[in-house]
Amino acid sequence: MTPDGLHAAMEALLHRVGRETILPRYRALAAHEIIEKADDDLVTVADREAEEQLVEELSKLIPGLPVVGEEAAFADPSVLARLAGDCWIVDPIDGTHNFAHCRPPFGILIAMASGGEAHTGWIYDVLTERLCVAHRGRGAFISGERVTARTSGETPPVAAISTIFMDPAERVAVTAHVAPHYRVVDTPRCAAEQYPRLALGANDVSIFNRTLAWDHAAGVLWLNEAGGKAARPDGSPYRVDETGRTGLLAAASPRLWDELAARCASLA
């Protein structure tokens, strides 16, 4: 299948899953349909149903290509071994905390990876139907229009810093020594929203601690293809198969990324 044919098929699939499986559950979940997997980490019946549908349909798009789904990996961590080879990476509802609490944003994240690196990605906002698409070396797009990352133009720059999964010492250090250099705003608790904000002039920089493949594979690729920068704090590329590694910096421009990385490095 050509990249253009794949993108067309994926767009149709994302629309269908959002309309048929996710939206009917939005603001209609019973209490027993929301489960706490871990502290501050929820899953709903809609996540599981959407992942099942996506896995079934993706297996038809490219037969034999393994799928790494968030919920499947939670149930069986051995699934993560697939990230080292050719695979799909699926987050059926990114922003589950928002979804479960009856508020936006939330979306679907899908990436394709090979040898530990994502090469194609889709970020779909279920409510607005905004579709961000990236294919390595071909640029970043929103609903078919090419996107070039832009900064907010504000002084100081705007930062969305996720401290939820930081340890207490790191949280204190970032709050005391990094945050004062920025105008800090709330994160959307949704990578499917945060990465577009970095390219569309809403936010200038972001710090992530937890860097699971289904949360970041598509977004990192898309932001880099848009001309922004997302990488590990030491400057090394983000790889989907580094399952035990934490820390990721993202910015609307390489210059802003460098400034953020220097400030974070001073905490070591």
URDAJO-V224504 format. One record per residue. N is the residue number from 0. RES is the residue in one letter. SS is DSSP state (h for helix, s for strand, l for the rest). D_CENTER is the distance of its C-alpha to the mean C-alpha in whole Angstrom. Layout:
n->N res->RES ss->SS d_center->D_CENTER
n->N res->RES ss->SS d_center->D_CENTER
//
This chain:
n->0 res->M ss->l d_center->25
n->1 res->T ss->l d_center->24
n->2 res->P ss->h d_center->21
n->3 res->D ss->h d_center->22
n->4 res->G ss->h d_center->23
n->5 res->L ss->h d_center->20
n->6 res->H ss->h d_center->18
n->7 res->A ss->h d_center->21
n->8 res->A ss->h d_center->21
n->9 res->M ss->h d_center->17
n->10 res->E ss->h d_center->17
n->11 res->A ss->h d_center->20
n->12 res->L ss->h d_center->18
n->13 res->L ss->h d_center->15
n->14 res->H ss->h d_center->18
n->15 res->R ss->h d_center->20
n->16 res->V ss->h d_center->18
n->17 res->G ss->h d_center->17
n->18 res->R ss->h d_center->21
n->19 res->E ss->h d_center->22
n->20 res->T ss->h d_center->20
n->21 res->I ss->h d_center->18
n->22 res->L ss->h d_center->20
n->23 res->P ss->h d_center->23
n->24 res->R ss->h d_center->22
n->25 res->Y ss->l d_center->20
n->26 res->R ss->l d_center->23
n->27 res->A ss->l d_center->25
n->28 res->L ss->l d_center->24
n->29 res->A ss->l d_center->27
n->30 res->A ss->h d_center->26
n->31 res->H ss->h d_center->27
n->32 res->E ss->h d_center->24
n->33 res->I ss->s d_center->21
n->34 res->I ss->s d_center->21
n->35 res->E ss->s d_center->20
n->36 res->K ss->s d_center->19
n->37 res->A ss->s d_center->19
n->38 res->D ss->l d_center->20
n->39 res->D ss->l d_center->17
n->40 res->D ss->s d_center->15
n->41 res->L ss->s d_center->16
n->42 res->V ss->s d_center->16
n->43 res->T ss->s d_center->18
n->44 res->V ss->h d_center->20
n->45 res->A ss->h d_center->18
n->46 res->D ss->h d_center->15
n->47 res->R ss->h d_center->18
n->48 res->E ss->h d_center->20
n->49 res->A ss->h d_center->17
n->50 res->E ss->h d_center->16
n->51 res->E ss->h d_center->19
n->52 res->Q ss->h d_center->20
n->53 res->L ss->h d_center->17
n->54 res->V ss->h d_center->18
n->55 res->E ss->h d_center->22
n->56 res->E ss->h d_center->21
n->57 res->L ss->h d_center->19
n->58 res->S ss->h d_center->22
n->59 res->K ss->h d_center->24
n->60 res->L ss->h d_center->22
n->61 res->I ss->l d_center->22
n->62 res->P ss->l d_center->25
n->63 res->G ss->l d_center->25
n->64 res->L ss->l d_center->21
n->65 res->P ss->s d_center->20
n->66 res->V ss->s d_center->17
n->67 res->V ss->s d_center->14
n->68 res->G ss->s d_center->13
n->69 res->E ss->h d_center->12
n->70 res->E ss->h d_center->15
n->71 res->A ss->h d_center->17
n->72 res->A ss->h d_center->16
n->73 res->F ss->h d_center->17
n->74 res->A ss->h d_center->20
n->75 res->D ss->l d_center->21
n->76 res->P ss->h d_center->20
n->77 res->S ss->h d_center->22
n->78 res->V ss->h d_center->19
n->79 res->L ss->h d_center->17
n->80 res->A ss->h d_center->20
n->81 res->R ss->h d_center->19
n->82 res->L ss->h d_center->16
n->83 res->A ss->h d_center->19
n->84 res->G ss->l d_center->20
n->85 res->D ss->l d_center->19
n->86 res->C ss->s d_center->17
n->87 res->W ss->s d_center->14
n->88 res->I ss->s d_center->11
n->89 res->V ss->s d_center->10
n->90 res->D ss->s d_center->8
n->91 res->P ss->s d_center->11
n->92 res->I ss->s d_center->10
n->93 res->D ss->s d_center->7
n->94 res->G ss->l d_center->9
n->95 res->T ss->h d_center->12
n->96 res->H ss->h d_center->14
n->97 res->N ss->h d_center->14
n->98 res->F ss->h d_center->15
n->99 res->A ss->h d_center->18
n->100 res->H ss->l d_center->19
n->101 res->C ss->l d_center->20
n->102 res->R ss->l d_center->18
n->103 res->P ss->l d_center->15
n->104 res->P ss->l d_center->12
n->105 res->F ss->l d_center->11
n->106 res->G ss->s d_center->9
n->107 res->I ss->s d_center->9
n->108 res->L ss->s d_center->6
n->109 res->I ss->s d_center->9
n->110 res->A ss->s d_center->10
n->111 res->M ss->s d_center->13
n->112 res->A ss->s d_center->14
n->113 res->S ss->s d_center->18
n->114 res->G ss->l d_center->19
n->115 res->G ss->l d_center->16
n->116 res->E ss->s d_center->14
n->117 res->A ss->s d_center->12
n->118 res->H ss->s d_center->14
n->119 res->T ss->s d_center->13
n->120 res->G ss->s d_center->10
n->121 res->W ss->s d_center->10
n->122 res->I ss->s d_center->8
n->123 res->Y ss->s d_center->10
n->124 res->D ss->s d_center->11
n->125 res->V ss->l d_center->14
n->126 res->L ss->l d_center->17
n->127 res->T ss->l d_center->17
n->128 res->E ss->l d_center->16
n->129 res->R ss->l d_center->14
n->130 res->L ss->s d_center->13
n->131 res->C ss->s d_center->11
n->132 res->V ss->s d_center->12
n->133 res->A ss->s d_center->13
n->134 res->H ss->s d_center->15
n->135 res->R ss->l d_center->16
n->136 res->G ss->l d_center->19
n->137 res->R ss->l d_center->19
n->138 res->G ss->l d_center->17
n->139 res->A ss->s d_center->15
n->140 res->F ss->s d_center->16
n->141 res->I ss->s d_center->15
n->142 res->S ss->l d_center->18
n->143 res->G ss->l d_center->20
n->144 res->E ss->s d_center->20
n->145 res->R ss->s d_center->19
n->146 res->V ss->s d_center->17
n->147 res->T ss->l d_center->18
n->148 res->A ss->l d_center->17
n->149 res->R ss->s d_center->19
n->150 res->T ss->l d_center->19
n->151 res->S ss->l d_center->21
n->152 res->G ss->l d_center->24
n->153 res->E ss->l d_center->25
n->154 res->T ss->l d_center->27
n->155 res->P ss->l d_center->25
n->156 res->P ss->l d_center->22
n->157 res->V ss->s d_center->19
n->158 res->A ss->s d_center->17
n->159 res->A ss->s d_center->14
n->160 res->I ss->s d_center->15
n->161 res->S ss->l d_center->13
n->162 res->T ss->l d_center->16
n->163 res->I ss->l d_center->16
n->164 res->F ss->l d_center->15
n->165 res->M ss->l d_center->18
n->166 res->D ss->l d_center->21
n->167 res->P ss->h d_center->24
n->168 res->A ss->h d_center->25
n->169 res->E ss->h d_center->22
n->170 res->R ss->h d_center->21
n->171 res->V ss->h d_center->25
n->172 res->A ss->h d_center->25
n->173 res->V ss->h d_center->22
n->174 res->T ss->h d_center->23
n->175 res->A ss->h d_center->27
n->176 res->H ss->h d_center->26
n->177 res->V ss->l d_center->23
n->178 res->A ss->h d_center->22
n->179 res->P ss->h d_center->26
n->180 res->H ss->h d_center->25
n->181 res->Y ss->l d_center->23
n->182 res->R ss->s d_center->23
n->183 res->V ss->s d_center->20
n->184 res->V ss->s d_center->18
n->185 res->D ss->l d_center->16
n->186 res->T ss->l d_center->13
n->187 res->P ss->l d_center->12
n->188 res->R ss->l d_center->10
n->189 res->C ss->l d_center->7
n->190 res->A ss->h d_center->4
n->191 res->A ss->h d_center->5
n->192 res->E ss->h d_center->8
n->193 res->Q ss->h d_center->8
n->194 res->Y ss->h d_center->7
n->195 res->P ss->h d_center->10
n->196 res->R ss->h d_center->12
n->197 res->L ss->h d_center->12
n->198 res->A ss->h d_center->14
n->199 res->L ss->s d_center->16
n->200 res->G ss->l d_center->18
n->201 res->A ss->l d_center->17
n->202 res->N ss->l d_center->15
n->203 res->D ss->l d_center->16
n->204 res->V ss->s d_center->15
n->205 res->S ss->s d_center->12
n->206 res->I ss->s d_center->13
n->207 res->F ss->s d_center->11
n->208 res->N ss->l d_center->13
n->209 res->R ss->l d_center->11
n->210 res->T ss->l d_center->9
n->211 res->L ss->l d_center->9
n->212 res->A ss->h d_center->8
n->213 res->W ss->h d_center->7
n->214 res->D ss->h d_center->4
n->215 res->H ss->h d_center->4
n->216 res->A ss->h d_center->6
n->217 res->A ss->h d_center->6
n->218 res->G ss->h d_center->5
n->219 res->V ss->h d_center->7
n->220 res->L ss->h d_center->10
n->221 res->W ss->h d_center->10
n->222 res->L ss->h d_center->10
n->223 res->N ss->h d_center->13
n->224 res->E ss->h d_center->15
n->225 res->A ss->h d_center->15
n->226 res->G ss->l d_center->17
n->227 res->G ss->l d_center->15
n->228 res->K ss->s d_center->14
n->229 res->A ss->s d_center->12
n->230 res->A ss->s d_center->13
n->231 res->R ss->l d_center->15
n->232 res->P ss->l d_center->17
n->233 res->D ss->l d_center->20
n->234 res->G ss->l d_center->19
n->235 res->S ss->l d_center->18
n->236 res->P ss->l d_center->15
n->237 res->Y ss->l d_center->12
n->238 res->R ss->l d_center->13
n->239 res->V ss->l d_center->12
n->240 res->D ss->l d_center->15
n->241 res->E ss->l d_center->15
n->242 res->T ss->l d_center->15
n->243 res->G ss->l d_center->17
n->244 res->R ss->l d_center->16
n->245 res->T ss->l d_center->14
n->246 res->G ss->l d_center->14
n->247 res->L ss->s d_center->12
n->248 res->L ss->s d_center->13
n->249 res->A ss->s d_center->11
n->250 res->A ss->s d_center->14
n->251 res->A ss->l d_center->15
n->252 res->S ss->l d_center->18
n->253 res->P ss->h d_center->19
n->254 res->R ss->h d_center->22
n->255 res->L ss->h d_center->20
n->256 res->W ss->h d_center->18
n->257 res->D ss->h d_center->21
n->258 res->E ss->h d_center->23
n->259 res->L ss->h d_center->20
n->260 res->A ss->h d_center->20
n->261 res->A ss->h d_center->24
n->262 res->R ss->h d_center->24
n->263 res->C ss->h d_center->21
n->264 res->A ss->h d_center->24
n->265 res->S ss->l d_center->27
n->266 res->L ss->l d_center->26
n->267 res->A ss->l d_center->26
//
